[in-house]
Amino acid sequence: MLLRHHVFVCTNARAEGGRPSCGARGSEAVLEALTNEILRRGLGADVAITHSGCLGPCWDGPNVVVYPDGVFYTGVNPDDAAAIADHLAGGEPVARLLRTR
């Protein structure tokens, strides 16, 4: 099976009081919403979605990376799943979610 995209969603969680984490900011819900949207659109054979550990900019999470595009999304919430799925279906990356720093 040759995938068109492999999506990594940071679900890393840290203890309270330390650095922020994507897990504490609702990344599991992002992963679920994105998975459901991909399956609803029939893109499951073309797109893999995987939990990941820390992707770096914890303060901007939840973070999502799309390969092979090299697109890095930050501040993603479950409501963004449809827009990201549009990108994965052949559209352009979601400009408002792109990591800029």
TORKOL-4160 file (C-alpha; in steps of 0.2 Angstrom, whole numbers, padded with zeros to 4 digits, m for minus):
101
<pt num="1" X="0000" Y="0000" Z="0000"/>
<pt num="2" X="0007" Y="0017" Z="m0005"/>
<pt num="3" X="0001" Y="0031" Z="0005"/>
<pt num="4" X="m0001" Y="0049" Z="m0002"/>
<pt num="5" X="0001" Y="0056" Z="0016"/>
<pt num="6" X="0006" Y="0051" Z="0033"/>
<pt num="7" X="0000" Y="0063" Z="0047"/>
<pt num="8" X="0007" Y="0064" Z="0064"/>
<pt num="9" X="m0003" Y="0071" Z="0078"/>
<pt num="10" X="0007" Y="0075" Z="0094"/>
<pt num="11" X="m0002" Y="0067" Z="0109"/>
<pt num="12" X="0012" Y="0069" Z="0121"/>
<pt num="13" X="0006" Y="0073" Z="0139"/>
<pt num="14" X="0016" Y="0081" Z="0153"/>
<pt num="15" X="0013" Y="0083" Z="0172"/>
<pt num="16" X="0004" Y="0099" Z="0176"/>
<pt num="17" X="0015" Y="0114" Z="0181"/>
<pt num="18" X="0028" Y="0111" Z="0168"/>
<pt num="19" X="0029" Y="0115" Z="0150"/>
<pt num="20" X="0013" Y="0114" Z="0141"/>
<pt num="21" X="0009" Y="0099" Z="0131"/>
<pt num="22" X="m0002" Y="0094" Z="0116"/>
<pt num="23" X="m0011" Y="0081" Z="0126"/>
<pt num="24" X="m0016" Y="0093" Z="0139"/>
<pt num="25" X="m0023" Y="0104" Z="0125"/>
<pt num="26" X="m0035" Y="0091" Z="0118"/>
<pt num="27" X="m0024" Y="0083" Z="0104"/>
<pt num="28" X="m0033" Y="0066" Z="0107"/>
<pt num="29" X="m0049" Y="0074" Z="0101"/>
<pt num="30" X="m0040" Y="0082" Z="0086"/>
<pt num="31" X="m0033" Y="0064" Z="0082"/>
<pt num="32" X="m0051" Y="0057" Z="0083"/>
<pt num="33" X="m0059" Y="0071" Z="0073"/>
<pt num="34" X="m0046" Y="0070" Z="0059"/>
<pt num="35" X="m0047" Y="0051" Z="0058"/>
<pt num="36" X="m0066" Y="0051" Z="0057"/>
<pt num="37" X="m0065" Y="0064" Z="0043"/>
<pt num="38" X="m0053" Y="0055" Z="0033"/>
<pt num="39" X="m0063" Y="0039" Z="0035"/>
<pt num="40" X="m0079" Y="0048" Z="0031"/>
<pt num="41" X="m0072" Y="0054" Z="0015"/>
<pt num="42" X="m0065" Y="0037" Z="0010"/>
<pt num="43" X="m0047" Y="0043" Z="0011"/>
<pt num="44" X="m0041" Y="0029" Z="0023"/>
<pt num="45" X="m0031" Y="0020" Z="0009"/>
<pt num="46" X="m0022" Y="0036" Z="0005"/>
<pt num="47" X="m0019" Y="0043" Z="0022"/>
<pt num="48" X="m0011" Y="0036" Z="0038"/>
<pt num="49" X="m0014" Y="0045" Z="0054"/>
<pt num="50" X="m0002" Y="0041" Z="0069"/>
<pt num="51" X="0000" Y="0047" Z="0087"/>
<pt num="52" X="0017" Y="0055" Z="0090"/>
<pt num="53" X="0027" Y="0061" Z="0104"/>
<pt num="54" X="0033" Y="0079" Z="0106"/>
<pt num="55" X="0035" Y="0088" Z="0089"/>
<pt num="56" X="0043" Y="0103" Z="0097"/>
<pt num="57" X="0033" Y="0119" Z="0099"/>
<pt num="58" X="0023" Y="0113" Z="0114"/>
<pt num="59" X="0017" Y="0131" Z="0118"/>
<pt num="60" X="0008" Y="0132" Z="0101"/>
<pt num="61" X="0000" Y="0115" Z="0101"/>
<pt num="62" X="m0009" Y="0104" Z="0097"/>
<pt num="63" X="0003" Y="0101" Z="0083"/>
<pt num="64" X="0001" Y="0091" Z="0067"/>
<pt num="65" X="0014" Y="0087" Z="0054"/>
<pt num="66" X="0009" Y="0081" Z="0036"/>
<pt num="67" X="0022" Y="0071" Z="0026"/>
<pt num="68" X="0028" Y="0070" Z="0013"/>
<pt num="69" X="0023" Y="0088" Z="0011"/>
<pt num="70" X="0033" Y="0094" Z="0026"/>
<pt num="71" X="0018" Y="0104" Z="0032"/>
<pt num="72" X="0018" Y="0109" Z="0051"/>
<pt num="73" X="0001" Y="0114" Z="0058"/>
<pt num="74" X="0000" Y="0122" Z="0075"/>
<pt num="75" X="m0015" Y="0127" Z="0087"/>
<pt num="76" X="m0026" Y="0113" Z="0079"/>
<pt num="77" X="m0043" Y="0109" Z="0086"/>
<pt num="78" X="m0056" Y="0096" Z="0081"/>
<pt num="79" X="m0065" Y="0109" Z="0071"/>
<pt num="80" X="m0050" Y="0110" Z="0059"/>
<pt num="81" X="m0052" Y="0092" Z="0054"/>
<pt num="82" X="m0062" Y="0096" Z="0038"/>
<pt num="83" X="m0050" Y="0109" Z="0032"/>
<pt num="84" X="m0035" Y="0098" Z="0035"/>
<pt num="85" X="m0044" Y="0084" Z="0026"/>
<pt num="86" X="m0047" Y="0096" Z="0011"/>
<pt num="87" X="m0028" Y="0098" Z="0010"/>
<pt num="88" X="m0025" Y="0079" Z="0011"/>
<pt num="89" X="m0038" Y="0076" Z="m0003"/>
<pt num="90" X="m0027" Y="0087" Z="m0014"/>
<pt num="91" X="m0030" Y="0104" Z="m0009"/>
<pt num="92" X="m0019" Y="0117" Z="m0002"/>
<pt num="93" X="m0012" Y="0118" Z="0016"/>
<pt num="94" X="m0023" Y="0127" Z="0028"/>
<pt num="95" X="m0014" Y="0144" Z="0029"/>
<pt num="96" X="m0021" Y="0149" Z="0046"/>
<pt num="97" X="m0014" Y="0134" Z="0054"/>
<pt num="98" X="0004" Y="0134" Z="0047"/>
<pt num="99" X="0018" Y="0136" Z="0059"/>
<pt num="100" X="0026" Y="0153" Z="0056"/>
<pt num="101" X="0039" Y="0153" Z="0069"/>
